[in-house]
Amino acid sequence: MKAKGSLRRFENGEHTAGSTEMKQATAASRDGRGSKPGHIGSWIGAAEVGDVGIDVYDDDLHLGGDRGLRHYAALVATGKPFGMTEFGQYYDVTVTGLGAASWDARTLAARVRDSYPRTALAAAWYSSVQNAASYVLALADVAHAKELFEDPLVETQ
């Protein structure tokens, strides 16, 4: 679906205009930048939004404390399908770190079961090398992806 207009994105405390091909609303990222507890950072109205989600880059896929659960609750309360619109292991500005390929992909299913039970979709990012820094995020590049895809919770078709 293509959005009828552009979403207002809330980044680093300021609203900026940005177009999108998906009708989606997001709360804060893993580190909580850009919005207040329970605040939906980009919301153009229920009639215009197809799904809502949170980006989570953390080894345990936790947003951190109550703040993450309040974001989740606010997004679920919209009545729209909830998703981890981007997810993966923690990384900083330089690299995902040594042993990045050993990150356990099954963490996704565990977090959906114990923290985000209304999750309807999840999107893993891709792996890349940029300026000699390695970012290992694709499910095909981390441990236990096959087991994740065989989990009854996961539908891949």
ZIZI-V326606 format. One record per residue. RES is the residue in three letters. BURIAL is I if it has 9 or more other C-alpha atoms within 8 Angstrom, else O. D_LAST is the distance of its C-alpha to the last C-alpha in Angstrom with 1 decimal. Layout:
res = (RES;RES)
burial = (BURIAL;BURIAL)
d_last = (D_LAST;D_LAST)
This chain:
res = (MET;LYS;ALA;LYS;GLY;SER;LEU;ARG;ARG;PHE;GLU;ASN;GLY;GLU;HIS;THR;ALA;GLY;SER;THR;GLU;MET;LYS;GLN;ALA;THR;ALA;ALA;SER;ARG;ASP;GLY;ARG;GLY;SER;LYS;PRO;GLY;HIS;ILE;GLY;SER;TRP;ILE;GLY;ALA;ALA;GLU;VAL;GLY;ASP;VAL;GLY;ILE;ASP;VAL;TYR;ASP;ASP;ASP;LEU;HIS;LEU;GLY;GLY;ASP;ARG;GLY;LEU;ARG;HIS;TYR;ALA;ALA;LEU;VAL;ALA;THR;GLY;LYS;PRO;PHE;GLY;MET;THR;GLU;PHE;GLY;GLN;TYR;TYR;ASP;VAL;THR;VAL;THR;GLY;LEU;GLY;ALA;ALA;SER;TRP;ASP;ALA;ARG;THR;LEU;ALA;ALA;ARG;VAL;ARG;ASP;SER;TYR;PRO;ARG;THR;ALA;LEU;ALA;ALA;ALA;TRP;TYR;SER;SER;VAL;GLN;ASN;ALA;ALA;SER;TYR;VAL;LEU;ALA;LEU;ALA;ASP;VAL;ALA;HIS;ALA;LYS;GLU;LEU;PHE;GLU;ASP;PRO;LEU;VAL;GLU;THR;GLN)
burial = (O;O;I;O;O;I;I;I;I;I;I;O;O;O;O;O;O;O;O;I;O;O;I;I;I;I;I;I;I;I;O;I;I;I;I;O;O;I;I;I;I;I;I;I;O;O;O;I;I;I;I;I;I;I;I;I;I;I;I;O;I;I;I;O;O;O;I;I;I;I;I;I;I;I;I;I;O;O;O;I;I;I;I;I;I;I;I;I;I;O;I;O;O;O;I;I;O;O;O;I;O;O;I;I;I;I;I;I;I;O;I;I;O;O;O;I;O;O;I;O;I;I;O;I;I;O;I;O;O;O;O;O;O;I;I;I;I;I;I;O;I;I;I;I;I;O;O;I;I;O;O;O;O;I;O;O;O)
d_last = (18.9;22.2;24.6;27.9;29.9;29.7;28.8;31.6;30.5;32.5;33.2;36.2;37.9;38.0;36.1;35.1;33.6;30.3;28.0;24.3;21.5;19.6;21.3;21.2;23.9;24.4;26.9;28.5;27.2;27.8;31.4;31.9;33.3;33.6;33.6;35.5;34.3;32.3;32.5;29.6;30.2;28.7;28.9;29.6;29.2;26.7;26.9;25.8;23.1;19.4;18.6;20.7;20.4;22.3;22.3;23.1;24.5;26.2;26.2;25.7;23.5;26.4;27.7;31.1;33.2;33.4;32.7;29.0;28.7;30.7;28.4;25.4;27.5;28.5;25.0;23.8;27.0;26.0;23.7;20.8;17.4;18.1;16.4;17.5;17.5;18.6;19.2;20.8;24.1;27.4;29.0;32.2;33.5;34.2;31.5;28.9;31.6;32.6;30.1;27.2;25.0;25.7;24.0;21.8;18.2;18.2;20.4;17.4;16.6;20.4;21.1;18.5;20.2;23.8;24.0;21.2;19.9;18.8;16.2;13.2;11.9;13.1;13.7;15.5;18.2;19.1;22.1;25.3;29.0;31.2;35.0;34.8;32.8;29.6;26.6;24.0;21.0;17.9;15.9;16.5;20.2;20.7;21.3;19.0;15.6;14.7;15.8;13.9;10.5;12.1;13.3;12.6;12.5;9.4;5.8;3.8;0.0)
